[in-house]
Amino acid sequence: MSRSTRAVATAVAASLLAAASFLGPFGGSAAVTLLVLVLAIGWPRLLSLPWAAGSATVLGLVGVGGVAAVELSDGKLGTLPFVVACGLVLAFLVEMLRTDGRPRLVESLTGTVAGLAVAVCGVGWVAVVEHDGGPDLVVVSAGALAAASVAAVLAPWKGWVSVGIAVAAGAAVGTGIAAAVPATTLGEGAVVGAAAGVLAASLHVLLEKLPTSTSRLGGLASAVVPVLVLGVVAYVVGDLLGAL
């Protein structure tokens, strides 16, 4: 999967999340669950973890469990520490169940835990959608992330210049969309958009170094990572700035 295809996949995933958020909490939860399952399947391939099935099981259970926990608690994140703790126990248990001599044990465990953190960040979207102004904030965040992802890939310059272009694109699009929706302010759009730009550019640079990012499953996983990580960022920004 090429760089441009991954950028398009990120934009599509963000758009899917934005559209689903207007179907209510159930729609947002369904979209996040889908993205988490894509991550669970592709993440072990992206990092070339030794037991892909075991790592995928942990990520899937933790991601879906986190979505269910936040949904049942009416959008509160207080239950997530318990979900994360259960996920860490599962990660260790999966390593204990390996029968291949446990090669690359530390790499396998840390890779699974890193994926667990990404999945849990995505649950932040469920909490965002549960609030009155949540769908508007999701649209602002998703639009900014899509623009930043495309800008990071199409920028003719590399390094910090590419990051700056992605941040500028995210902030500009976030501000523009915020001006068009009723529940967000220009400041909130600019902050969320800039954060989306930082995530899109930094994760693009980080994950494209992996040879497996060109594979189908690995590329899909790398494409949904920025969308999921932005979930907790959007929730924190929205909570601090009063959008939620």
N, C-alpha and C positions, 0 to 999 in steps of 0.2 A: 504494500500500500504506500503510495507516494506521499510526499509532504502535503501537496495540495489536496489530495483525497482525504487525508486525515483532517485537514482544516475544514473541509466541506462537511465531513462527518460530525465534527464538533458543532458546527453551525446548525446542522439538522437536528442533533440531539438537544441542543438548547432550544430550538424552535418547537420541538415536540413537547418539551417540558413546559414552555410558555403556553402553548395551546391547551395542554391537559389541565393546567392550573385553573382555567376558566370553567372547567367542568366541576369544580368544587374540590374539597379535600380528597375525595375518592380518586378523582382524575390525577391530582398531583401525586398521590401515593402510588398509583398504578405506574405513572411515568418514572418515578424514582426507583420503584421496584424493578422495572425493565432495565434501567440504566445500571443498577447494581448487579443484576444478573449478567449483563454484558461484561461488566468489569470482572465478575467472578470467573467467567469462562476464559476471558482473554488475559487477565493479569498473570497467572502462572506461566503462560506461554511468552508473554512479554518479557518477564524476568528469567525465563528458562529455569523455573524451579523444578527440582528433581521429582516431586510427586504432585503433578498438576491436579489430579482428581481430589486429593486431600486438601490442598490449598483452596481450590475452587469451592469445595464443600463448606469450609470455614467462612469464606467471604460471603457466600450465598446465604448461609444461615444467619450470620451477624447482620448483613445488610437488610434482609427481609425482617429479621427480628427487631432491628432498630426502627424500621418503618412502622411496624405494628405497634411497638411500644409508644412511639410518639403519637401515632394516630389514636390509640386508646387513652392517652393522657391529655387529649384535647390540645395538642400542639406544644406541650411543655417538654423540655429537653432533660428534665431531672432524672428520667429513667435511663438515659444513655450510658452513664457510668457503669451501671449494672450490666448492660448489654456488652459494653467493651470488656468488662472483667470476664464475662462468660466467653467472649471471643478469644481472649488471651489464654484461658484454660483450654479451649478447644484447639488452639494453635499448638500448644504443647502436647496435647493428647494425640493429635494427628501425627506429630513427629515420633511419639512413642509407639504408634501403631505401624510405623514403616517396617518392612521386612527386607529391605534392600541393603542392609548394612549401614544405613543412614549417612551416605556421603553428602558433603556440603550441608551439614546439619545447621550451622549458624546462618548460612546464606538462605536456606529454606525457611527457617523460622522468622528471620528478620524480614524476608520478602513477604511472607504471609501477613505479618503484623503491619507492614507498611500498607498493604492492600486493605487490610481491616480499617486502618485509619482513614483511607480515602472513602471507603464505603460509608463509614459513620459520618463523615463530613457531608455526604450527600443527603443524609437524613434531615439536615437543616432545612432543605426545601419543603419537607412535609410540615415542619413547624411554621415556615413562612406562609404557606398556603392556608393554614388554619386561621390566620388573622384576616381582618376585614380588608386591609390594604395589601394583602399578600400577593394576589394575582398581578396587580400592577407592578409591584416590585420585582416579581419573577420576569415579567415582560421586559422591564428596563435592564435587568441583569443579563437575561438571555440575549437580548439584542446587542448589548455592549460586548458580551463575550464572543458572539458570532463575528462582529466587526473586528475585534482585536485578534481573533484567531486567523482570519483571512489576511489582515494587515501584517501579522508577524511572519506569515509564509511568503507573501508577495513582496515584502520590503526588499529593495535591491541591495540594502546594506545589512551587515551582520553585526553581532555583538550588541553593545549597549544602544547603538543607533536603532536597531531593530526593536529592542525593548521599548525605547522612547516612542517610536511610531505606533506600536501596539497600544501603549498606555494612552497616547493622545487620541487614537481612534476609538478606544473603549470609552474614554471620558466624553468625547464629543457625541458619540452615538447615545450613550447613557443619558447625557443632559438633554439631547434632542427628544428622546422618547419620554423622558420624565416631564417635559413640557407639554406633551400631548396626552398624558394620562392624569387622572384627577388625584390619585392618592399619594403621589410622590412629588418632592420638590426638586428644583434644579440642582441644589447642593447634594441631595441624596443620589440623584442620577450621576453626578460627576464623581462622587466618591466610589460608588459601586462600579461605575464604568472604569475608573482608573484601577481599581482592584482587579477587575476582570482582565484588564490589559496586562497587568503584572503577572497574573496567573497564566494567561494564555502564552505570553512570550517566554516566561521562565520554564514552564513545563514543556513547551515545545522544544526549547534548546536542550533540556535535560533528557527527555524521552527519545528524541530523534538520534541520540548517541547509541541507543540500543539497536543492534542489527535486527532483532526480532520485530522492531516497530514497522518493518516493511511487510511483515506477514499479515494475513487477513485478520486473524483473531487478536494478535498482538497490536495491530494498528487500530482496531476498533476499541480495544481497551485504552490505548493511549489517547484516543479521541474523546472518550467520555470522562477521563480523569479531570480535566479542567472544569467540566460541567458539575461534577460531583463535589469537588473541592470548593467551588464557589458557593455551594449551598450554605455552609456554615458562615462564610464571610458575609453573604447577603443577610443572613439572620442577625448577625452581630451588628452590622451597619444599620439595618432597619430598626433594630431595637434601640440602639444608641441615639439615632437621629429622629426617632419618633414615627417612623413609617409604619410600624407594626403596633 
